[in-house]
């Protein structure tokens, strides 16, 4: 019976360790794929987290929206697009609005309210939306979230492994 419980214990510890390793790897990949505006981007798709400033009836605070980049000639008046905005301090944020004009020759668009954006600041059009996943992702992708969810546990596991190695060297391995 003791061997069965030991086997189950080893299996569960291995399973939890594997799941945690995969989770940490995925979060690291997301963070390494930040673009210049602090948004995770894979090729032409970006992961936009809806915050209070851009929440609408269509997208609520905490939603995760998959935004696909489009070329200026693929956009038309009335499309709802996400754009990057840089404030006077150089801090990027996301803006959301409806296209009022498309300037193909200037490679730019204008919102209905008159704000004009070069296509290099246009993130794209929302293609998919996931409720409340953005809140969890924003916590995990934050500096403190990554520190306490990924780095601190990895450090504690490392310390435990060093402790186990020292105990094994000092007292020898357990005999079956």
C-alpha positions as MATLAB code, in Angstrom:
seq = 'XXXXXXXXXXXXXXXXXXXXXXXXXXXXXXXXXXXXXXXXXXXXXXXXXXXXXXXXXXXXXXXXXXXXXXXXXXXXXXXXXXXXXXXXXXXXXXXXXXXXXXXXXXXXXXXXXXXXXXXXXXXXXXXXXXXXXXXXXXXXXXXXXXXXXXXXXXXXXXXXXXXXXXXXXXXXXXXX';
ca = [
       0.000    0.000    0.000;
       2.863    2.356    0.840;
       4.417    1.908   -2.626;
       1.060    2.694   -4.290;
       0.697    5.903   -2.278;
       4.292    6.895   -3.080;
       3.635    6.297   -6.787;
       0.438    8.364   -6.679;
       2.266   11.138   -4.791;
       5.112   11.205   -7.347;
       2.608   11.228  -10.222;
       0.601   14.133   -8.733;
       3.730   16.153   -7.954;
       4.984   15.536  -11.504;
       1.612   16.544  -12.962;
       1.419   19.773  -10.926;
       5.039   20.567  -11.813;
       4.416   20.007  -15.512;
       1.260   22.145  -15.536;
       3.075   24.923  -13.678;
       6.069   24.750  -16.058;
       3.788   24.982  -19.116;
       1.908   27.909  -17.514;
       5.170   29.755  -16.761;
       6.428   29.104  -20.291;
       3.232   30.438  -21.892;
       3.288   33.572  -19.725;
       6.930   34.180  -20.595;
       6.148   33.829  -24.305;
       3.285   36.328  -23.964;
       5.573   38.823  -22.232;
       8.384   38.375  -24.744;
       5.970   39.174  -27.580;
       5.054   42.657  -26.347;
       5.140   45.189  -29.167;
       6.370   48.797  -28.825;
       3.027   49.769  -27.257;
       2.961   47.167  -24.461;
       0.467   44.843  -26.160;
       1.137   41.140  -26.814;
       1.336   40.618  -30.577;
       1.766   37.473  -32.677;
       2.216   38.345  -36.344;
      -0.855   40.333  -37.389;
      -2.898   39.522  -34.268;
      -2.768   41.418  -30.980;
      -4.248   40.621  -27.562;
      -5.982   43.781  -26.350;
      -7.231   43.949  -22.774;
     -10.257   46.227  -22.392;
      -9.779   48.823  -19.665;
     -12.196   51.474  -18.329;
     -11.097   54.091  -20.886;
     -12.233   52.073  -23.904;
     -15.066   49.985  -22.455;
     -18.222   50.152  -24.583;
     -21.470   48.213  -24.911;
     -19.681   45.824  -27.256;
     -16.562   45.347  -25.092;
     -16.767   45.465  -21.288;
     -13.923   46.115  -18.869;
     -11.870   42.942  -18.387;
     -12.596   41.434  -21.802;
      -9.776   40.104  -23.962;
     -10.129   41.046  -27.622;
      -8.176   39.441  -30.460;
      -7.402   42.302  -32.833;
      -6.337   41.617  -36.409;
      -4.179   44.114  -38.272;
      -5.542   45.328  -41.600;
      -4.071   47.355  -44.453;
      -5.484   50.818  -45.125;
      -7.192   49.692  -48.350;
      -9.017   46.923  -46.416;
     -10.617   49.419  -44.016;
     -13.845   51.235  -44.764;
     -15.902   53.986  -43.193;
     -17.887   52.655  -40.240;
     -15.376   49.961  -39.219;
     -14.589   49.905  -35.514;
     -10.827   49.860  -34.939;
      -8.345   49.830  -32.095;
      -5.464   52.301  -32.288;
      -2.395   53.043  -30.195;
      -2.145   56.446  -28.585;
       1.016   57.938  -27.040;
       0.497   60.644  -24.393;
       2.799   63.613  -23.745;
       4.869   61.551  -21.278;
       5.440   58.806  -23.873;
       3.090   56.318  -22.217;
       1.159   54.191  -24.723;
      -2.531   53.363  -24.412;
      -5.272   51.897  -26.580;
      -8.040   53.905  -28.222;
     -11.203   52.514  -29.785;
     -13.501   54.188  -32.278;
     -15.425   54.120  -35.508;
     -13.721   55.145  -38.750;
     -15.093   58.377  -40.208;
     -12.614   58.701  -43.085;
      -9.960   56.570  -44.778;
      -6.989   58.311  -46.432;
      -5.426   55.632  -48.640;
      -2.914   58.012  -50.250;
      -1.687   59.211  -46.810;
      -1.840   55.726  -45.232;
      -4.046   57.057  -42.429;
      -7.546   56.896  -40.956;
      -9.705   59.319  -39.007;
     -12.274   58.532  -36.344;
     -15.748   60.036  -36.586;
     -14.701   62.576  -33.928;
     -11.853   63.810  -36.170;
      -8.859   62.150  -34.479;
      -6.473   61.065  -37.224;
      -4.046   58.139  -36.980;
      -1.264   56.938  -39.234;
      -1.597   53.230  -40.037;
       1.488   52.485  -37.934;
      -0.681   53.359  -34.901;
      -3.678   51.268  -35.984;
      -3.808   47.933  -34.135;
      -6.677   46.627  -36.235;
     -10.230   45.324  -36.021;
     -11.529   43.152  -33.178;
     -12.267   39.655  -34.456;
     -12.928   37.677  -31.262;
     -13.769   38.625  -27.684;
     -13.454   36.606  -24.469;
     -15.322   37.774  -21.356;
     -13.274   38.471  -18.199;
     -10.124   36.691  -19.443;
      -8.428   40.062  -19.931;
      -8.535   40.753  -16.178;
      -6.632   37.549  -15.387;
      -4.182   38.174  -18.221;
      -3.533   41.752  -17.099;
      -2.698   40.527  -13.578;
      -0.390   37.800  -14.867;
       1.340   40.093  -17.388;
       1.891   42.826  -14.808;
       5.341   43.128  -13.244;
       4.097   42.147   -9.765;
       1.904   39.353  -11.090;
       4.764   37.774  -13.014;
       7.036   38.159   -9.976;
       4.686   36.446   -7.512;
       3.076   33.907   -9.852;
       6.155   32.767  -11.784;
       9.464   33.957  -10.359;
       8.941   33.534   -6.588;
       7.612   29.947   -6.866;
      10.509   29.051   -9.200;
      12.948   30.480   -6.654;
      11.311   28.504   -3.832;
      11.448   25.296   -5.879;
      15.136   25.959   -6.571;
      15.847   26.491   -2.838;
      13.984   23.271   -1.981;
      15.971   21.311   -4.572;
      19.275   22.663   -3.205;
      18.129   21.728    0.326;
      17.195   18.195   -0.844;
      20.571   17.800   -2.546;
      22.428   18.865    0.596;
      20.390   16.477    2.769;
      21.012   13.610    0.336;
      24.754   14.281    0.213;
      25.025   14.650    3.999;
      22.808   11.719    5.087;
      22.798    9.537    1.990;
      19.901    8.370   -0.137;
      16.920    6.565    1.375;
      17.081    2.827    0.958;
      14.069    0.828   -0.187;
];
